[in-house]
Structure formats: C-alpha cells, structure tokens
Amino acid sequence: RRVAPYLFVLPAILLFAGFKLYPIAWSFVLSLYKTIDGVDTFVGADNYSRLLNDPLFWTALKNTGIILVVQVPVMLALATGLAVAFNSSFLKARSVFRLGFFMPMITGLVAYGIIFSVLLNEQYGLVNWLLSLVGIGDVPWLTDPFWAKISLGLALTWHYTGYNAVLLLARLQTIPKELYDAASVDGAGAWGAFRHVTLPGLRPAILLTTVLSTIGTLQIFDEPYILTRGGPDNATLTIGVYLYQNAFQFFDFGYASAIAYALAVLIGILGLIQFRVLGDKK
C-alpha cells in the first residue's frame, strides 16, 4: 500500500522528466557551448556576454517590450469593459456574446495568422478594399515598419481579448451584489461603484491575466513569424522569432539556448514585480 501511490505517479514523473526537465537542463548545457569548425566547444558564459553586445537581440527585446507596454494594457482594458458588459443584466443573449468573443481563442495560431495576413494584404486584402470605399488609399499594413507593429497588435488583441474577458467575468460574478447596494446607498454612481467595488474585486483576476499576458507576450512567436517573418526591417522581430532564427536557421543552438535562459530570467523578474504591485497587500 505504501508503494502503490508512487507506482501510480511514476509514469507521469517519468514523462515530465523526459519531456520537460531533461530539455530544460540540456538547454542550459548547450548555452555553455559553441560550435566551432563543426566541433562543440565549451565557451562558458561567452554566449551570455554576446547577448549584451548583440544589436539584433536588443532590437527584438525593444519590439517585444513595445507590445508588452502598449498592446497588453489596451487588451486588458478592453477585456475588463467586455467582462462588465457580459455581466450586465441589461445585455440580452449574454451567452451568445460570451461565446462569440471567446471563439477567437480556440482558433489555431497559424490559421488566424494566415487569415490576418490575407485580410491585411496591401494589394488584395479585404481591409484595404473597405478603406477604399471611404476614399482612404492602400495602407501598407505588413510592409511598413509602423503599420506592421499596428497589424501585429490588432491580431493579438482580436485573439486574446475575449479569453481574458471570460477570466475577468468569472471573478466578477463572485463579487457580492450587496457591495454594490451599499455603494449605491453611500451615493456612489456607476463610475464610483466600478472604481471602488468592481476594480478591487477584480484584483486577483487582473493579476492573473496580467501575468499570463506578460508571459505570452515575451514568448510570442507564431503571429510575428506568420505575418511578417519579423520584418519589415526587423520591426516585428521578437525574442521568440530571434531565438527561432538562431536555432533553426543558423543552427547556433548554444546562442539560442542562452537567449531562452535570458528570456526565462526576464519573465521571472517581471512576474515578481507584478505580484508585488498587483498582489494582495495583506
């Protein structure tokens, strides 16, 4: 009886060790090596010091940071507004709206990336055709550095806003209605109730969605790679795309592994900061 529980969990432990722990450990080992003349040579921390002097890495980090600072707050603000709307008793067919806004999340990343690349095509895209109907010329959505960033932000916002709205809605439905009644008695209007009741009540869900969105943004790969391949002129080059290029285009697995560990450290630091800022103060 004492051994049986360990035997039951042993397959899961072996699978986790083989497909998770081993790759993570081996990736760290790879980050200490560099292929020189076809031979893996131990170089210590050279790959990590190379990061500090690599302009493309800093470009990728800056692009990823722009998405994190601009797109994520906009998306979470929209998600919060949608969650409040979905929870309103004045909204009819709420289940239909909830399902409709959540549907983009179950769309495959590659599939929706291809769809957006077609919609935003400068020559035959549906978006530019609609704009032409109101007298607006063709917008270089995917070929201009500025508009490429806008296009990437639009795609990400469309895909993830509904998902975050559902997470926020789940928390919103746990806030006691008595709190809103008390706020109304105290003379609070709609904005006052939202500020002093809704937002504090949503704090745990806001923390969750912020952390998940931060991790997802720092790891983002599919959308920029499918839409623009990191271009034009590295305008949408993210850390994930740059890691992929080094690993599977240049076959520099040591440097790619160093990028992966630098990304893991960055995610850990930002996660701790967010927990300190948005976490429970008690």
N, C-alpha and C positions, 0 to 999 in steps of 0.2 A: 504493500500500500504506500509506503514511503517513497518508493522508486517510481511508481506509476505516473505521478504528475510530471516528473522530469522526462519520462519517456514520451508523454503526450506533447510536451512543448519542444522536445528535441528537434523534430523536423522543421518547425518554424525558426528555431535558433540557427540551425544549420543553413537554411535558406537565407536568413538575414545576414549571417556571417559571410556566406559565399557571394551574395549579390550586393551587399551594402558595405560591411566592414572591410572586406578584402580590397575592393576597388578604392575605397577611401584611403586606406593605408598605402596601397601600391601607388596611388596618385601622388602621395607625399614623397615616396621614394623617388618616383620619376622626376619630381620637381628639383631634385638634387643632382640630376644627371643631364648631360647634353650630348647629342650625337655629333661626334667629330670624325670626319672621314669614315663614316659608316660604323663607328665604334662608340658605344655608350660610355661616356667618360664622367667620372664624378667631379662636379664643379662646385659642390657646396651650395652656398647662398647666391651664386652668381646670377641665377635666373631671377631671383627676387630683387637683386640690385639692378638688374636690367630693366625691371618694371619702372623704376624711378626715373630712368633716362629714355624711356620709350615714348615718343610723342603720340603715336597711334593709341597706346594704352590710355594716355591722359585724354585724348580726344574721345575715345569710347566711354571713359568714365564721365566726362563732361556731358556727353549726349544722354547717357543713362541718368545722370543727375538732373538734367533738364526735364526729362519725362517724369522723374520722381517728384520734383518740386512743382511742376506745372500741371501735368495731366492727372496725377493721383488726387490732389486736393479737389480739382474740378469734378472728377468722377465721384468721389466720396460725397461731395456736396449735393450732386445730382441724385445719388443713391439715397441720401438722407431725405431729400424732398420727396422722392418716389415712395419711400417707406411710409412717410407721414400720409401721403395721398392714398396709398394702398390700405392704410388703417382707418381711413375716414369712413364714417357711416354714410356720408353723402354720395360716395362713389358707388355706382351701380355695377354689377357684374365684376366685382373685385377679383374674383378668382381668375377670370379671363385675362384681366390686365396683368395680374401677377405672373401667370403662365406666359403671356406674350413677352413681357420684359425679361423673364428668366430664360426663354428659349435660346437667345444667342449664346448662352454659356455652354449649352450642350452641343453647339456646332463645333466641329473639328477645327483646330487651329489652322491647319493647312487649307482646309476648304474655305473658311471665311477669309483667309489671307488672299487666296486666289480670286474670290468674289470681289473683294475691295480693290485688287489690282486691276480688275476689269472695269469696275464702276468708275474708278478714278483715272482711267487711261486718258491721256491728253487728246488723242485723236478720235477715238470712237467710244469713249466712256459715257455712261448714262448721265453722270453728274454734270459734265461739261455741256451735254446736249440740253439738259434742263436749264442750265445757266444761259445758254444761247437764246432760249426762248424769251428771256427778260433783258436781252441786249448785253450780256456780260460775255466777254471773249473767253477763249480757252485758257484755263488755269493749268499750269504745269505741275499738277499735284505730285507726281513721282519723279520729276526730272529737275526740279529746282530745290536747292537745299532747304530753304524756308518752308515751302509748301510740302516737302517730303516729311518734315517734322510734324506739320499740321495733319497730314494724312495719317501718319502713324498714331498720333493722339486720337484722331477720330475713330480709327479702327479699334484701339484699345478701349476707349470709352464705350463704344457700342457693345463690345463683347462682355465687359465685366461690370457695367453699372447695374444691370438687373440682378446679377448674382449678389453683389454687395447690398442691394436694396432688400433682398429677401432675408439676408442675415440680420440687417438692422430691423426689419419688420418683426422677425422672431423675438428680438429683445423688446421692441416697442410694445408688443402685445402683452408683455408681462408687467408693464407699469400699471399700478392700481389706478382705477378711474377716480378713486377718492382724492388722489393728489390733485387732479385737475379740478375737481369740485371745490377743494379747499383753496386753490389758486384763484378760482372764479369768485369765491366769497371774499377773498382778500383784494379783489378789484383788478386782478391781472387779466389783460386781454389775450388775444391769440398769440401775439409775439411774446408777451410775458410768460405765458404758460409754456410756450416752446422753449424759451431760454432757461427758465428756472425748473421746469419739470421734465420736459422731453429730453433735452440735451444731457442733463445729469443722469437720467435713467438710461440713456443710450451709451453712456461712457464705456462700459465693458465691451459692447459690440463695436463701438468706434475704434477702440484699441485693437480688437481682433482684426477688423477689416483693414486698419492702417498697417498693422504688422504683416498681414498676408499680402496686401498690395505692395508693400515695400519689398518683400522677398521676391514676389513675382516680377516686379519691375526690374530689380537688379539682375535677375536671371533671364530676362526677356531675350528670346532668340527667334522664335518662329515668325512673328509678324514683320520685324525689320528685314529678316532674311528673305522672306517670300515677296514682300512688297518692293524692296529696293536693293536687296543684297548688301545693305549697309551704306549705299550711296544715296544721292549723288555726292561726290567729293567727300565721302565719309560722314555725311551729315546725319545719317541714321545708324552709324556704326556703334553698336552697343558692346558691352563687355562680353555678353554671350556670343555675339557674332564674331568678335575678335578672337575669342577662345576657340571657336569652331575653325576659323581660318588657320590659326596656328597649328591646331591638332590634325585636321583632316585635309587641308590644302597644302600646308608647308611641312606637315609631318614632324613638327617640333613639339613632341609630346611633353618634354621637360618644361619648356616655357609655358605651354598651355596648362600644365598642372600647377605651375606657380601662379598663373592668372586665376585658376579655380580656387586656390587657397587664399589668395588675396581677396577674392570676392567673398569667400566664406567669412573671413575676418571682418570685412566691411559690413556684411549682413548682421553679424553678431553685435557689432558696436552700435549700429543703428537700432537694432532690436532692443538693446539695453536702454538706449536713450529714450525710445518711445515708451517703454514700460515705466521708466522713471517719470516721464512727463505726463502720460495719459493714464497710468496705473492708479490703483487705489491708494489714496494718501493716508489711510488709517494705519 
